[in-house]
Amino acid sequence: MKKQGSFFVEENQQNPSDTPSLNEPLASRMRPHSLEQYIGQEHILSEGKPLYQAIANDRLHSLILWGPPGTGKTSLAKTIAHQTKAKFVTLSAVMSGVKDIRAVMQRAKVDLPAAIKTVLFVDEVHRFNKSQQDAFLPFVEDGTITFIGATTENPAFELNNALLSRARVYVIKPLTDGQLTRLIRRALAEDELLKTQQIEISEEVISAIAEVADGDARRALNLLEIAVDMAEEKQQKKVISKQTLDYLLQQDFRRFDKGGDEFYDQISALHKSVRGSSPDAALYWLCRMLDGGCDPLYLARRVVRMASEDIGNADPRALQLALDAWEVLQRLGSPEGELALAQAVVYAACAPKSNAVYSAFNAAMKDVKSSGNKPVPNHLRNAPTSLAKDMGHGSHYRYAHTEPGGYAAGEQYFPDGKQPVHYYQPVERGLELKISEKLKQLHALDEAYKKNN
């Protein structure tokens, strides 16, 4: 691979089976050169699938690969270039600008008459701004390049519509434990450096590495490489024992993206588990986020939201408990605060559910935005001065405490000319069951007042 400016060019005319440098990390040495060597992503690369057919028949189109780190996006792009005998050019969205993009395009145009295809791979394409993304468009359209972008972020949010309309998006999934196990076994069997070291490793340890890698192929191979370096020497063999792995895993290897889709997927799972009244699943997702390094105060804020949105007046104690947990976190920190947060999450999951307040608030807000700025009726206005009283402010107001039952039946609290709207519809669960009964009684009193007046 040759560096030219801020981009790299890999001439794929070489034999794909050439032995990579042993100075490269294991993850780099194990990159596949053909679809047969590629592990994972069967949902798009199985025989008969559109992408597989496009690669096999050399009818490649521009595409976006969207998935978490370490799931094979770069490896797939390189495999595609090898398989289609194209020149592989890499641009980094972190280091490159429009000038580098134009240089790549100029080089690709020179190669076109010689029938040399160019696959342009842009890692972290979401980091390019709008003008930089726009710079690719004419060259994608006229076939100068086949564009392959890789991103960990949702393309619908991070990429221009114009670029998205010219490229197909493929979701790249985390590898399963079984796929990672196959990858580890393949590395042990095929990597030239590992084969010279007489490594002894049990299936139990291989499975443990695959599990802790959390769907990330790069992480699995890095763990294996470090474990080999730390392995105990026994009778001219390197033995990777469970104890070796346990010592290695004192570091944190869980995947947690504090700003991307992984983060929002996990908080969504926590919220939906609480809403679905599953305390065990809610605890699992809470612990996943805490273990991954999420700020507990952020989680406390979200639990307060859950208590209002999904429980509301069905059990107002959930909101108080969420606020209490937030305060404990601020006063005591970890681990006491995290335990209080877990208590609030479990209570919220077990509490009766109602989104009646949430729905009523949204409906009222929509009504207010669409109905204009209607004046407050005179009888509801404040009358702090004699002038205000002379203007009729507060006149004919019925003081509820002096009315029978403490309720001014038939009183109008909406603006003049606006029909009363029942935004709040309490559910037949928890405390809202009693609230519902009370409101029905009050509505009946209003109807009786209207008939008699």
C-alpha positions as CSV (number, residue, x, y, z in Angstrom):
1,M,0.0,0.0,0.0
2,K,1.4,3.4,-1.1
3,K,0.7,6.7,0.6
4,Q,0.0,9.5,-1.7
5,G,-1.0,12.7,0.1
6,S,-3.6,11.9,2.7
7,F,-4.8,8.8,0.9
8,F,-3.5,5.3,0.4
9,V,-3.5,3.2,-2.8
10,E,-3.3,-0.5,-2.7
11,E,-2.4,-2.1,-6.1
12,N,-4.4,-5.3,-6.2
13,Q,-2.5,-6.8,-9.1
14,Q,-0.4,-8.7,-6.6
15,N,-1.2,-12.2,-5.6
16,P,-3.8,-12.1,-2.8
17,S,-2.2,-15.1,-1.1
18,D,1.1,-13.3,-0.5
19,T,2.1,-13.7,3.1
20,P,1.5,-10.5,5.1
21,S,4.3,-9.0,7.2
22,L,4.6,-10.7,10.6
23,N,5.1,-7.2,12.1
24,E,1.4,-6.5,11.4
25,P,-1.1,-7.1,14.2
26,L,-2.8,-10.4,14.0
27,A,-6.1,-8.7,13.1
28,S,-4.5,-7.2,10.1
29,R,-2.7,-10.4,9.1
30,M,-6.0,-12.3,9.2
31,R,-7.9,-10.0,6.8
32,P,-9.6,-12.2,4.2
33,H,-8.9,-11.9,0.5
34,S,-11.9,-13.7,-0.8
35,L,-15.6,-14.2,0.0
36,E,-14.8,-17.8,0.9
37,Q,-12.4,-16.6,3.6
38,Y,-14.8,-13.9,5.0
39,I,-16.5,-14.9,8.2
40,G,-19.9,-13.4,9.1
41,Q,-22.6,-11.2,7.4
42,E,-24.3,-14.2,5.8
43,H,-27.5,-12.1,5.6
44,I,-25.9,-10.1,2.8
45,L,-23.1,-12.4,1.6
46,S,-24.8,-15.8,1.3
47,E,-24.9,-17.2,-2.3
48,G,-27.8,-15.7,-4.1
49,K,-28.0,-12.5,-2.0
50,P,-27.9,-9.3,-4.1
51,L,-24.5,-8.1,-2.8
52,Y,-22.9,-11.6,-3.2
53,Q,-24.2,-11.7,-6.8
54,A,-22.9,-8.2,-7.6
55,I,-19.4,-9.1,-6.3
56,A,-19.4,-12.6,-8.0
57,N,-20.6,-11.2,-11.3
58,D,-18.3,-8.1,-11.2
59,R,-21.3,-5.8,-11.3
60,L,-20.4,-3.8,-8.2
61,H,-22.4,-0.7,-7.1
62,S,-21.5,2.0,-4.6
63,L,-22.5,1.1,-1.1
64,I,-22.5,2.2,2.5
65,L,-21.5,-0.4,5.2
66,W,-23.1,0.5,8.5
67,G,-22.2,-1.4,11.7
68,P,-20.3,-1.4,15.0
69,P,-16.5,-1.3,15.2
70,G,-14.6,-4.5,14.5
71,T,-17.4,-6.2,12.5
72,G,-15.5,-6.4,9.2
73,K,-16.4,-3.3,7.3
74,T,-12.9,-2.5,6.1
75,S,-12.1,-6.2,5.5
76,L,-15.3,-6.5,3.4
77,A,-14.3,-3.5,1.3
78,K,-10.8,-4.9,0.7
79,T,-12.3,-8.3,-0.1
80,I,-14.6,-6.7,-2.7
81,A,-11.6,-4.9,-4.3
82,H,-9.6,-8.2,-4.4
83,Q,-12.5,-10.2,-5.7
84,T,-13.2,-7.7,-8.5
85,K,-9.5,-7.0,-9.3
86,A,-9.9,-3.3,-8.6
87,K,-7.4,-0.8,-7.3
88,F,-8.2,-0.2,-3.7
89,V,-7.9,3.5,-2.6
90,T,-8.5,4.5,1.1
91,L,-9.4,7.9,2.3
92,S,-9.7,8.8,6.0
93,A,-12.5,11.2,6.8
94,V,-10.5,12.4,9.8
95,M,-7.4,13.4,7.8
96,S,-8.6,14.2,4.3
97,G,-10.2,17.2,2.6
98,V,-11.8,18.1,-0.7
99,K,-8.3,18.5,-2.2
100,D,-7.5,14.9,-1.5
101,I,-10.8,13.8,-2.9
102,R,-10.1,15.6,-6.2
103,A,-6.6,14.0,-6.3
104,V,-8.1,10.5,-6.0
105,M,-10.7,11.3,-8.7
106,Q,-8.0,12.6,-11.1
107,R,-5.9,9.5,-10.6
108,A,-9.0,7.3,-11.2
109,K,-9.8,9.1,-14.4
110,V,-6.3,8.4,-15.7
111,D,-6.8,4.7,-15.0
112,L,-10.2,4.5,-16.7
113,P,-8.9,4.2,-20.3
114,A,-6.7,1.3,-19.2
115,A,-9.8,-0.5,-17.8
116,I,-8.4,-0.3,-14.2
117,K,-11.3,0.0,-11.8
118,T,-11.0,2.0,-8.6
119,V,-12.8,1.1,-5.4
120,L,-12.6,4.2,-3.1
121,F,-13.1,3.2,0.5
122,V,-13.9,6.0,3.0
123,D,-13.7,5.0,6.6
124,E,-15.8,7.0,9.1
125,V,-17.5,8.6,6.2
126,H,-20.0,10.4,8.6
127,R,-17.1,12.6,9.6
128,F,-17.0,14.3,6.2
129,N,-19.1,17.5,6.1
130,K,-21.8,18.2,3.5
131,S,-19.5,19.9,0.9
132,Q,-16.9,17.0,1.2
133,Q,-19.7,14.4,0.7
134,D,-21.0,16.4,-2.3
135,A,-17.5,16.2,-3.9
136,F,-18.0,12.5,-4.5
137,L,-21.3,12.7,-6.3
138,P,-20.3,13.5,-9.9
139,F,-17.6,10.7,-9.8
140,V,-20.0,8.2,-8.4
141,E,-22.5,9.1,-11.1
142,D,-20.2,8.9,-14.1
143,G,-18.6,5.6,-12.9
144,T,-15.1,7.0,-12.2
145,I,-15.1,5.2,-8.9
146,T,-17.1,2.6,-7.0
147,F,-17.7,4.3,-3.7
148,I,-17.7,2.2,-0.4
149,G,-18.3,4.2,2.8
150,A,-18.0,2.7,6.3
151,T,-19.8,4.2,9.3
152,T,-20.7,3.3,12.8
153,E,-23.5,6.0,12.8
154,N,-26.9,5.8,11.3
155,P,-26.5,6.9,7.7
156,A,-30.0,8.4,7.6
157,F,-28.9,10.9,10.1
158,E,-25.2,11.5,9.2
159,L,-25.0,11.3,5.4
160,N,-26.4,13.6,2.7
161,N,-29.6,12.4,1.0
162,A,-27.8,12.9,-2.4
163,L,-25.0,10.5,-1.4
164,L,-27.5,8.0,0.1
165,S,-29.6,8.0,-3.1
166,R,-26.5,6.9,-5.1
167,A,-25.4,4.1,-2.8
168,R,-27.1,1.1,-1.2
169,V,-26.9,0.8,2.6
170,Y,-25.9,-2.6,4.0
171,V,-26.2,-3.3,7.8
172,I,-23.1,-5.0,9.1
173,K,-24.0,-7.0,12.2
174,P,-21.8,-7.9,15.2
175,L,-20.3,-11.4,14.8
176,T,-21.9,-14.2,16.8
177,D,-19.8,-16.2,19.4
178,G,-19.8,-19.1,17.0
179,Q,-18.4,-16.9,14.1
180,L,-15.7,-15.5,16.4
181,T,-14.8,-19.0,17.6
182,R,-14.3,-20.0,13.9
183,L,-12.1,-16.9,13.4
184,I,-9.9,-17.7,16.4
185,R,-9.5,-21.3,15.3
186,R,-8.6,-20.1,11.8
187,A,-6.0,-17.8,13.2
188,L,-4.4,-20.5,15.2
189,A,-4.4,-22.9,12.2
190,E,-3.3,-20.5,9.5
191,D,-1.3,-17.6,10.9
192,E,2.4,-18.2,10.2
193,L,3.6,-16.6,13.4
194,L,1.1,-18.4,15.7
195,K,1.8,-21.7,14.1
196,T,5.5,-21.4,15.0
197,Q,4.8,-20.9,18.7
198,Q,3.2,-24.3,19.7
199,I,0.2,-22.8,21.3
200,E,-2.0,-24.9,23.5
201,I,-5.5,-23.6,24.2
202,S,-8.7,-25.3,25.2
203,E,-12.1,-25.0,23.6
204,E,-13.3,-23.4,26.8
205,V,-10.8,-20.6,26.6
206,I,-11.5,-20.1,22.9
207,S,-15.2,-19.8,23.7
208,A,-14.5,-17.4,26.6
209,I,-12.4,-15.1,24.3
210,A,-15.2,-15.1,21.7
211,E,-17.8,-14.3,24.4
212,V,-15.9,-11.4,25.9
213,A,-15.1,-9.9,22.5
214,D,-18.7,-8.9,22.3
215,G,-19.2,-9.4,18.5
216,D,-16.0,-7.6,17.6
217,A,-13.6,-9.6,15.4
218,R,-10.7,-7.2,15.9
219,R,-11.1,-7.4,19.7
220,A,-11.2,-11.2,19.6
221,L,-7.9,-11.4,17.6
222,N,-6.2,-8.7,19.7
223,L,-7.2,-10.7,22.9
224,L,-5.8,-13.9,21.4
225,E,-2.5,-12.1,20.4
226,I,-2.1,-10.6,23.9
227,A,-3.0,-14.0,25.5
228,V,-0.2,-15.7,23.4
229,D,2.3,-13.1,24.7
230,M,1.2,-13.7,28.3
231,A,0.9,-17.5,28.0
232,E,2.8,-19.8,30.4
233,E,5.7,-21.7,28.9
234,K,5.3,-25.5,29.6
235,Q,7.5,-28.1,27.8
236,Q,8.2,-25.9,24.9
237,K,4.5,-25.0,24.5
238,K,2.7,-21.8,25.2
239,V,-0.3,-22.7,27.3
240,I,-3.2,-20.2,27.4
241,S,-5.1,-21.2,30.5
242,K,-8.3,-19.9,31.9
243,Q,-6.2,-18.2,34.6
244,T,-4.2,-16.4,31.9
245,L,-7.4,-15.2,30.3
246,D,-8.9,-14.1,33.6
247,Y,-5.8,-12.0,34.4
248,L,-6.0,-10.4,30.9
249,L,-9.7,-9.6,31.4
250,Q,-9.1,-7.5,34.4
251,Q,-9.4,-4.7,31.9
252,D,-12.7,-3.7,30.5
253,F,-13.4,-5.1,27.0
254,R,-17.2,-4.5,26.8
255,R,-18.3,-2.4,23.8
256,F,-20.1,0.8,24.7
257,D,-20.4,3.7,22.4
258,K,-21.2,6.7,24.6
259,G,-22.4,8.9,21.7
260,G,-23.6,6.6,18.9
261,D,-26.4,4.2,18.1
262,E,-25.1,1.5,20.6
263,F,-25.7,4.0,23.4
264,Y,-29.2,4.9,22.3
265,D,-30.2,1.3,21.5
266,Q,-29.3,0.3,25.1
267,I,-31.2,3.2,26.8
268,S,-34.1,2.4,24.5
269,A,-33.9,-1.3,25.7
270,L,-33.9,-0.1,29.3
271,H,-36.9,2.2,28.8
272,K,-38.9,-0.4,27.0
273,S,-38.1,-3.0,29.6
274,V,-39.4,-0.7,32.3
275,R,-42.5,0.1,30.3
276,G,-43.1,-3.6,29.6
277,S,-43.0,-4.3,33.4
278,S,-39.9,-6.6,33.2
279,P,-37.7,-5.8,36.3
280,D,-35.1,-8.4,35.4
281,A,-34.6,-7.2,31.8
282,A,-34.6,-3.6,33.1
283,L,-31.8,-4.5,35.6
284,Y,-29.8,-6.2,32.9
285,W,-29.8,-3.1,30.6
286,L,-29.1,-0.8,33.6
287,C,-26.1,-2.9,34.5
288,R,-24.9,-3.1,30.9
289,M,-24.9,0.7,30.7
290,L,-23.2,1.2,34.1
291,D,-20.6,-1.5,33.3
292,G,-19.9,0.2,29.9
293,G,-19.2,3.5,31.6
294,C,-22.5,5.4,31.2
295,D,-22.8,8.4,33.6
296,P,-25.2,7.2,36.4
297,L,-26.7,10.8,36.6
298,Y,-27.8,10.5,32.9
299,L,-29.5,7.2,33.8
300,A,-31.2,8.9,36.8
301,R,-32.6,11.6,34.5
302,R,-34.0,9.0,32.2
303,V,-35.6,7.0,35.0
304,V,-37.3,10.2,36.1
305,R,-38.6,10.5,32.6
306,M,-39.8,6.9,32.6
307,A,-41.7,7.5,35.9
308,S,-43.6,10.5,34.4
309,E,-44.1,9.1,30.9
310,D,-45.0,5.5,31.5
311,I,-46.3,5.4,35.1
312,G,-47.6,8.9,35.8
313,N,-50.5,9.0,38.3
314,A,-51.0,5.3,38.2
315,D,-48.3,5.3,41.0
316,P,-46.8,8.8,41.8
317,R,-44.4,7.1,44.2
318,A,-42.3,6.0,41.2
319,L,-41.4,9.6,40.4
320,Q,-40.5,10.3,44.0
321,L,-38.4,7.2,44.2
322,A,-36.6,8.2,41.0
323,L,-35.9,11.7,42.3
324,D,-34.6,10.1,45.6
325,A,-32.2,7.9,43.7
326,W,-31.0,10.9,41.7
327,E,-30.3,12.7,45.0
328,V,-28.5,9.7,46.5
329,L,-26.3,9.5,43.4
330,Q,-25.4,13.2,43.8
331,R,-24.7,12.9,47.6
332,L,-23.0,9.5,47.9
333,G,-21.8,8.6,44.4
334,S,-20.9,5.0,43.6
335,P,-21.7,2.3,44.6
336,E,-24.5,3.4,47.0
337,G,-26.1,5.7,44.4
338,E,-26.1,2.9,41.8
339,L,-27.9,0.6,44.2
340,A,-30.5,3.3,44.8
341,L,-30.9,3.7,41.0
342,A,-31.4,0.0,40.7
343,Q,-34.1,0.2,43.4
344,A,-35.9,2.9,41.4
345,V,-35.6,1.0,38.2
346,V,-37.1,-2.2,39.7
347,Y,-39.9,-0.2,41.4
348,A,-40.7,1.6,38.1
349,A,-40.8,-1.7,36.2
350,C,-43.1,-3.3,38.7
351,A,-45.4,-0.3,39.1
352,P,-48.8,-0.1,37.3
353,K,-48.4,1.7,34.0
354,S,-50.1,4.7,32.5
355,N,-49.1,7.1,29.8
356,A,-52.3,9.2,30.3
357,V,-50.5,12.3,31.6
358,Y,-47.9,12.0,28.8
359,S,-50.6,11.7,26.2
360,A,-52.7,14.5,27.7
361,F,-49.7,16.8,27.8
362,N,-48.9,16.1,24.1
363,A,-52.5,16.6,23.1
364,A,-52.8,19.9,25.1
365,M,-49.5,21.2,23.7
366,K,-50.6,20.4,20.1
367,D,-54.0,22.1,20.8
368,V,-52.3,25.2,22.2
369,K,-49.9,25.5,19.2
370,S,-52.8,25.3,16.7
371,S,-55.5,27.3,18.4
372,G,-54.0,30.7,18.7
373,N,-53.5,33.0,21.7
374,K,-57.0,33.2,23.2
375,P,-57.5,35.7,26.1
376,V,-58.1,34.6,29.7
377,P,-61.8,34.9,30.7
378,N,-62.5,37.8,33.0
379,H,-63.7,35.6,35.9
380,L,-60.3,33.8,35.9
381,R,-58.1,36.9,35.7
382,N,-56.1,38.2,38.6
383,A,-57.5,41.3,40.3
384,P,-54.7,42.7,42.5
385,T,-55.7,46.4,42.1
386,S,-58.9,48.4,42.2
387,L,-58.4,49.2,38.5
388,A,-58.4,45.5,37.6
389,K,-61.5,45.0,39.7
390,D,-63.2,47.9,37.9
391,M,-62.4,46.2,34.6
392,G,-64.3,43.1,35.8
393,H,-61.2,41.0,36.5
394,G,-62.2,38.1,38.9
395,S,-65.9,39.0,38.9
396,H,-68.4,36.2,39.1
397,Y,-65.6,33.8,40.0
398,R,-66.9,30.9,42.1
399,Y,-64.6,29.9,44.9
400,A,-64.5,26.1,44.9
401,H,-64.0,25.8,48.6
402,T,-67.4,27.4,49.4
403,E,-69.2,25.3,46.8
404,P,-71.0,22.0,47.8
405,G,-68.5,19.2,48.0
406,G,-65.7,21.7,47.3
407,Y,-66.5,21.7,43.5
408,A,-67.9,24.5,41.4
409,A,-70.0,22.3,39.1
410,G,-70.4,23.7,35.6
411,E,-67.7,26.4,36.0
412,Q,-65.8,27.2,32.7
413,Y,-62.0,27.3,33.0
414,F,-61.2,27.3,29.2
415,P,-61.0,30.5,27.2
416,D,-64.3,31.9,26.0
417,G,-65.6,30.3,22.9
418,K,-63.4,27.2,23.3
419,Q,-65.2,23.9,24.1
420,P,-63.8,22.0,27.1
421,V,-61.5,19.2,26.0
422,H,-60.8,16.1,28.1
423,Y,-57.1,15.6,27.3
424,Y,-56.5,13.5,30.4
425,Q,-58.0,10.1,30.2
426,P,-56.8,8.1,33.2
427,V,-56.4,4.3,32.8
428,E,-58.2,1.7,34.9
429,R,-55.0,0.8,36.8
430,G,-53.3,1.7,40.0
431,L,-54.2,5.0,41.6
432,E,-55.6,6.3,38.3
433,L,-58.5,3.9,38.8
434,K,-59.6,6.0,41.7
435,I,-58.8,9.2,39.8
436,S,-60.9,8.0,36.9
437,E,-63.9,7.3,39.3
438,K,-63.5,10.8,40.8
439,L,-63.4,12.5,37.4
440,K,-66.5,10.7,36.2
441,Q,-68.4,11.9,39.3
442,L,-67.3,15.5,38.6
443,H,-68.3,15.3,35.0
444,A,-71.7,14.0,36.0
445,L,-72.1,17.1,38.3
446,D,-71.1,19.4,35.4
447,E,-73.8,17.8,33.2
448,A,-76.4,18.1,35.9
449,Y,-75.5,21.8,36.4
450,K,-75.9,22.5,32.6
451,K,-79.3,20.9,32.5
452,N,-80.6,22.9,35.5
453,N,-79.1,26.3,34.4
